[in-house]
């Protein structure tokens, strides 16, 4: 009976998380239209290291946003795009030079390979981009990302016009074939559910740097923190963790406000990427770390206890309890995938629910391991 009691405790913990945090996804407001009169100029910042091919493919979509002041027939662009060329060894400089002849609101900053850096990795390039930015509304996107529509920029900055300081959007991946792509799609959805529901509960702790916005004041406040330079990457999570609070952080969920990139093609590449992403977790606020840790641990222990009971003790009761828990979670996940335009993920819920248990065991060591030096 001890095993069943433990199983029941873990099931209750999981249900509490679902009811208190994750069901808030039902109340996620749609992205709003920002009237021309309320628009302020925006600086879009892209940190690029050996990204010539991606810049050539994706910059035209970023530079053709319908974010304008309506001053002429086509509307004058009300934003600039700054690409920080971080010591690239490929054709990045040539690509940018050619594109700057076609777009008057595009310009670049070059960081030489031998420059002395006072910040680690991407933080240095990002700081140079913010220093050069002409405007106080900042939007961050990666070179390998493409906006989902011509209204992406307007919808991402609309919360800033309403007084927010940080806006967390959704960074999707192109749908491909194979198990890896399917799991990446699911894990990205699950991560969004976590950080969006925590933000709605007044505990913002992360965003994705490939689709977020903030004010210059918020960025400067984060950069002044002692933990800002602890990692070569993690600027997105650290900014939200340091500056974010119940009143200043917004979540944007609208298919026209997404960015999309290509997922890693191999498990080895994806593992390396996740190791870098998860290394930021050790710098979250203690309460957030405790809550995230308890959620992951209760999830893993729930499934382990379930399989034990299924083959040794009280299988019928175990199936009943697990069915209730799964119905609650799968309904929440279904609503989330629909909001994110990823309905096909519904078919994978049973497999990836268990797969996430393996994911947590596999990646837990990287949350506490020594930080890497490079961001690319």
C-alpha positions as CSV (number, residue, x, y, z in Angstrom):
1,X,0.0,0.0,0.0
2,X,2.9,2.4,0.6
3,X,3.7,2.5,-3.1
4,X,0.0,3.3,-3.9
5,X,-0.1,6.1,-1.3
6,X,3.1,7.6,-2.9
7,X,1.5,7.2,-6.3
8,X,-1.6,9.0,-5.1
9,X,0.4,11.8,-3.6
10,X,2.3,12.4,-6.8
11,X,-1.0,12.3,-8.7
12,X,-2.5,15.0,-6.4
13,X,0.6,17.2,-6.9
14,X,0.3,16.9,-10.6
15,X,-3.4,17.8,-10.5
16,X,-2.7,20.8,-8.3
17,X,-0.2,22.1,-10.9
18,X,-2.7,21.5,-13.7
19,X,-5.5,23.3,-11.9
20,X,-3.5,26.2,-10.4
21,X,-1.0,26.9,-13.2
22,X,-1.7,25.2,-16.5
23,X,-5.5,25.8,-16.8
24,X,-4.7,29.5,-17.0
25,X,-3.9,28.8,-20.7
26,X,-7.6,28.8,-21.2
27,X,-7.6,32.5,-20.4
28,X,-4.7,33.6,-22.6
29,X,-5.9,36.7,-24.3
30,X,-5.6,37.1,-28.1
31,X,-3.0,39.4,-29.5
32,X,-4.4,42.9,-30.0
33,X,-4.2,45.3,-32.9
34,X,-2.1,48.4,-32.2
35,X,-3.6,51.6,-33.8
36,X,-1.2,53.8,-35.7
37,X,-1.6,56.6,-33.2
38,X,-0.3,54.4,-30.4
39,X,2.8,53.1,-32.2
40,X,6.2,54.0,-31.1
41,X,9.4,53.3,-33.1
42,X,11.0,49.9,-32.5
43,X,14.5,48.6,-32.8
44,X,14.7,44.9,-33.9
45,X,18.0,43.4,-32.8
46,X,19.5,40.2,-34.3
47,X,22.8,38.7,-33.1
48,X,24.4,36.8,-35.9
49,X,27.5,34.6,-36.0
50,X,28.1,32.9,-39.3
51,X,24.5,33.3,-40.4
52,X,24.9,34.4,-44.0
53,X,22.4,31.9,-45.4
54,X,19.8,32.5,-42.8
55,X,20.0,36.3,-43.0
56,X,19.7,36.2,-46.8
57,X,16.6,34.0,-46.5
58,X,14.8,35.5,-43.4
59,X,15.7,39.2,-43.3
60,X,13.3,40.2,-46.2
61,X,10.3,39.0,-44.0
62,X,11.5,40.9,-41.0
63,X,12.1,44.0,-43.1
64,X,8.7,43.9,-44.7
65,X,6.6,44.2,-41.6
66,X,3.4,46.3,-41.7
67,X,4.5,48.4,-38.8
68,X,4.4,52.0,-40.1
69,X,3.3,55.5,-39.3
70,X,0.9,55.7,-42.2
71,X,2.6,58.8,-43.5
72,X,2.5,58.0,-47.2
73,X,0.9,55.6,-49.6
74,X,2.8,52.6,-48.4
75,X,3.3,53.8,-44.9
76,X,6.7,54.8,-43.6
77,X,8.5,52.1,-41.7
78,X,8.4,52.8,-38.0
79,X,11.3,50.4,-37.1
80,X,14.9,49.7,-37.7
81,X,16.6,46.3,-37.9
82,X,20.1,46.1,-36.4
83,X,22.2,43.0,-37.2
84,X,25.2,42.5,-34.9
85,X,27.8,40.6,-37.0
86,X,29.7,38.8,-34.2
87,X,33.1,38.0,-35.7
88,X,31.6,35.9,-38.4
89,X,33.9,33.9,-40.7
90,X,31.4,33.3,-43.5
91,X,29.8,35.6,-46.0
92,X,27.6,37.5,-43.5
93,X,29.3,40.9,-44.1
94,X,28.7,40.7,-47.8
95,X,25.1,39.6,-47.5
96,X,24.4,42.5,-45.1
97,X,26.1,45.0,-47.4
98,X,24.0,44.0,-50.4
99,X,20.7,44.0,-48.4
100,X,21.4,47.5,-46.9
101,X,21.4,48.9,-50.5
102,X,17.7,47.8,-50.7
103,X,16.5,48.5,-47.2
104,X,17.0,51.9,-45.6
105,X,16.1,50.7,-42.2
106,X,18.6,47.9,-42.0
107,X,22.2,48.4,-40.7
108,X,24.8,46.3,-39.1
109,X,27.5,46.4,-36.4
110,X,30.7,44.5,-36.8
111,X,32.5,42.9,-33.8
112,X,36.0,41.9,-34.8
113,X,37.4,38.5,-33.7
114,X,40.2,40.0,-31.6
115,X,38.1,42.5,-29.7
116,X,38.4,42.4,-25.9
117,X,35.0,41.4,-24.4
118,X,33.7,42.4,-21.0
119,X,30.6,40.1,-21.4
120,X,30.4,36.4,-22.2
121,X,29.2,35.0,-25.5
122,X,26.0,36.4,-27.0
123,X,25.6,38.9,-24.1
124,X,28.4,41.1,-25.6
125,X,26.9,41.1,-29.1
126,X,23.4,41.9,-27.7
127,X,24.7,44.7,-25.5
128,X,26.3,46.3,-28.6
129,X,23.0,46.0,-30.4
130,X,21.1,47.7,-27.6
131,X,23.7,50.4,-27.3
132,X,23.3,51.2,-30.9
133,X,19.5,51.0,-30.9
134,X,17.8,54.3,-31.7
135,X,14.6,53.4,-29.9
136,X,13.4,52.3,-26.4
137,X,11.2,49.5,-27.6
138,X,13.3,46.5,-28.4
139,X,12.4,43.3,-30.2
140,X,14.7,40.3,-30.2
141,X,14.7,37.6,-32.9
142,X,17.3,35.1,-34.1
143,X,18.9,35.0,-37.6
144,X,17.5,31.6,-38.3
145,X,13.9,32.6,-37.6
146,X,11.2,34.0,-39.9
147,X,8.1,35.9,-38.7
148,X,4.8,34.1,-39.3
149,X,3.1,37.2,-40.8
150,X,3.6,40.8,-41.8
151,X,1.9,41.8,-38.6
152,X,4.3,40.0,-36.3
153,X,6.1,43.1,-35.1
154,X,2.9,45.0,-34.4
155,X,1.4,42.3,-32.3
156,X,4.6,41.6,-30.4
157,X,5.0,45.3,-29.2
158,X,1.3,46.0,-28.6
159,X,1.7,45.0,-24.8
160,X,4.5,47.6,-24.5
161,X,2.1,50.3,-25.6
162,X,-0.2,49.1,-22.8
163,X,2.6,49.6,-20.2
164,X,4.3,46.2,-20.1
165,X,8.1,46.0,-20.0
166,X,8.5,42.4,-21.2
167,X,6.7,40.5,-23.9
168,X,7.2,36.7,-24.3
169,X,6.1,35.2,-27.6
170,X,6.1,31.8,-29.1
171,X,9.0,30.4,-31.1
172,X,7.8,27.6,-33.3
173,X,9.6,25.0,-35.3
174,X,8.9,23.9,-38.9
175,X,7.0,20.7,-39.0
176,X,9.1,17.9,-40.4
177,X,9.3,14.1,-40.4
178,X,10.6,11.7,-37.8
179,X,10.4,11.1,-34.1
180,X,12.9,13.8,-33.2
181,X,10.9,16.6,-34.9
182,X,7.7,15.4,-33.3
183,X,9.2,15.5,-29.8
184,X,10.8,18.9,-30.4
185,X,7.3,20.2,-31.4
186,X,5.8,18.7,-28.3
187,X,8.5,19.8,-25.9
188,X,8.3,23.4,-27.3
189,X,4.6,23.4,-26.7
190,X,5.0,22.1,-23.2
191,X,7.7,24.7,-22.4
192,X,5.4,27.4,-23.6
193,X,2.6,26.1,-21.5
194,X,4.9,26.3,-18.4
195,X,6.3,29.7,-18.9
196,X,3.1,31.3,-20.0
197,X,1.0,29.9,-17.2
198,X,3.6,30.8,-14.6
199,X,3.7,34.4,-16.0
200,X,-0.1,34.6,-15.8
201,X,0.2,33.4,-12.2
202,X,2.6,36.2,-11.4
203,X,5.8,34.2,-11.6
204,X,7.4,35.0,-14.9
205,X,10.8,33.2,-15.2
206,X,11.7,32.8,-18.9
207,X,11.0,33.6,-22.6
208,X,12.5,32.5,-25.9
209,X,15.1,34.9,-27.3
210,X,14.0,34.1,-30.9
211,X,10.7,36.0,-30.2
212,X,10.5,38.5,-27.4
213,X,10.2,42.2,-26.8
214,X,11.2,44.5,-23.9
215,X,11.9,48.1,-23.1
216,X,15.4,49.5,-23.0
217,X,14.9,50.1,-19.3
218,X,14.1,46.4,-18.6
219,X,17.2,45.3,-20.6
220,X,19.5,47.8,-18.7
221,X,18.1,46.7,-15.4
222,X,18.8,43.0,-16.2
223,X,22.2,43.8,-17.6
224,X,23.1,45.5,-14.3
225,X,22.4,42.4,-12.3
226,X,25.4,40.3,-11.0
227,X,23.9,37.1,-12.6
228,X,23.6,38.6,-16.1
229,X,27.2,37.7,-17.1
230,X,27.1,34.2,-15.5
231,X,26.4,32.6,-18.9
232,X,27.4,33.2,-22.5
233,X,23.7,32.7,-23.5
234,X,20.5,32.7,-21.5
235,X,19.8,36.4,-22.0
236,X,16.1,35.7,-22.6
237,X,15.5,33.7,-19.4
238,X,17.8,35.9,-17.3
239,X,16.1,39.1,-18.4
240,X,12.7,37.7,-17.4
241,X,13.9,36.1,-14.2
242,X,15.6,39.3,-13.1
243,X,13.1,42.0,-14.2
244,X,9.8,40.2,-14.7
245,X,7.0,40.4,-12.2
246,X,3.3,40.0,-12.0
247,X,2.5,43.4,-13.5
248,X,5.1,44.0,-16.2
249,X,5.2,40.8,-18.2
250,X,2.8,39.9,-21.1
251,X,2.3,36.7,-23.1
252,X,1.4,36.9,-26.8
253,X,-0.2,33.9,-28.3
254,X,-1.4,34.5,-31.9
255,X,-0.4,32.5,-35.0
256,X,0.4,35.8,-36.7
257,X,2.9,36.7,-33.9
258,X,5.0,33.6,-34.0
259,X,8.4,33.1,-35.3
260,X,9.5,29.8,-36.9
261,X,12.8,28.1,-37.3
262,X,14.2,24.7,-38.3
263,X,14.6,22.1,-35.6
264,X,17.9,20.3,-35.2
265,X,18.2,17.3,-37.6
266,X,20.0,14.9,-35.2
267,X,19.6,13.8,-31.6
268,X,23.2,14.8,-30.9
269,X,22.6,18.4,-32.2
270,X,19.4,18.7,-30.3
271,X,21.0,17.4,-27.1
272,X,23.7,20.0,-27.3
273,X,21.1,22.7,-27.8
274,X,19.0,21.6,-24.9
275,X,22.1,21.4,-22.6
276,X,22.8,25.1,-23.4
277,X,19.1,26.1,-22.8
278,X,18.7,24.2,-19.6
279,X,21.9,25.6,-18.0
280,X,20.1,28.8,-17.3
281,X,17.8,27.1,-14.8
282,X,20.2,27.3,-11.9
283,X,19.8,31.1,-12.0
284,X,16.1,31.2,-11.6
285,X,14.6,32.6,-8.4
286,X,14.5,30.0,-5.6
287,X,10.7,29.7,-5.6
288,X,10.5,29.1,-9.3
289,X,13.3,26.5,-9.1
290,X,11.4,24.7,-6.3
291,X,8.1,24.7,-8.3
292,X,9.7,23.6,-11.5
293,X,11.7,20.9,-9.7
294,X,8.7,19.6,-7.9
295,X,6.6,19.4,-11.1
296,X,9.3,17.5,-12.9
297,X,10.0,15.1,-10.0
298,X,6.3,14.4,-9.4
299,X,5.8,13.7,-13.0
300,X,8.7,11.2,-13.2
301,X,7.8,9.5,-9.9
302,X,4.1,9.3,-10.9
303,X,5.0,7.2,-14.0
304,X,7.5,5.1,-12.2
305,X,5.0,4.3,-9.4
306,X,2.3,3.6,-12.0
307,X,4.3,1.0,-13.8
308,X,5.3,-0.6,-10.5
309,X,1.7,-0.8,-9.4
310,X,0.5,-1.9,-12.8
311,X,2.5,-5.1,-12.7
312,X,2.7,-5.8,-8.9
313,X,0.0,-4.1,-6.8
314,X,-3.4,-2.5,-7.2
315,X,-3.4,-2.3,-11.0
316,X,-7.1,-1.3,-11.3
317,X,-6.8,1.6,-8.8
318,X,-3.6,2.7,-10.4
319,X,-5.3,2.8,-13.9
320,X,-8.3,4.7,-12.5
321,X,-6.1,7.4,-10.9
322,X,-3.8,7.7,-13.9
323,X,-6.7,8.0,-16.3
324,X,-8.1,10.9,-14.3
325,X,-4.7,12.6,-14.2
326,X,-4.1,12.0,-18.0
327,X,-7.5,13.3,-19.0
328,X,-6.9,16.6,-17.1
329,X,-3.4,17.0,-18.7
330,X,-4.3,15.9,-22.2
331,X,-7.3,18.3,-22.3
332,X,-5.0,21.2,-21.2
333,X,-2.3,20.2,-23.8
334,X,-5.0,19.9,-26.5
335,X,-6.2,23.4,-25.8
336,X,-2.6,24.6,-25.9
337,X,-1.8,22.9,-29.2
338,X,-4.9,24.3,-30.8
339,X,-3.9,27.9,-29.7
340,X,-0.5,27.3,-31.1
341,X,-1.7,25.8,-34.4
342,X,-0.2,22.4,-33.7
343,X,-3.2,20.1,-33.5
344,X,-1.3,17.1,-34.8
345,X,0.5,17.0,-31.5
346,X,-2.6,15.6,-29.9
347,X,-1.8,12.1,-31.3
348,X,1.5,12.0,-29.5
349,X,0.4,12.9,-26.0
350,X,0.5,9.3,-24.5
351,X,4.0,8.7,-25.9
352,X,5.6,12.0,-25.1
353,X,4.0,12.2,-21.6
354,X,6.1,9.2,-20.8
355,X,9.0,10.5,-22.9
356,X,9.2,13.7,-20.8
357,X,10.0,11.5,-17.8
358,X,13.0,10.2,-19.7
359,X,13.9,13.7,-20.8
360,X,14.0,14.9,-17.2
361,X,16.3,12.1,-16.0
362,X,18.6,12.6,-19.0
363,X,19.0,16.4,-18.7
364,X,18.9,17.0,-15.0
365,X,22.7,17.0,-14.7
366,X,23.0,19.8,-17.1
367,X,21.0,22.2,-14.9
368,X,23.8,22.1,-12.3
369,X,26.9,21.5,-14.4
370,X,29.6,24.1,-15.2
371,X,28.6,26.8,-17.7
372,X,29.9,26.7,-21.2
373,X,32.0,29.5,-22.6
374,X,30.6,29.8,-26.1
375,X,27.1,30.6,-27.3
376,X,27.6,29.3,-30.9
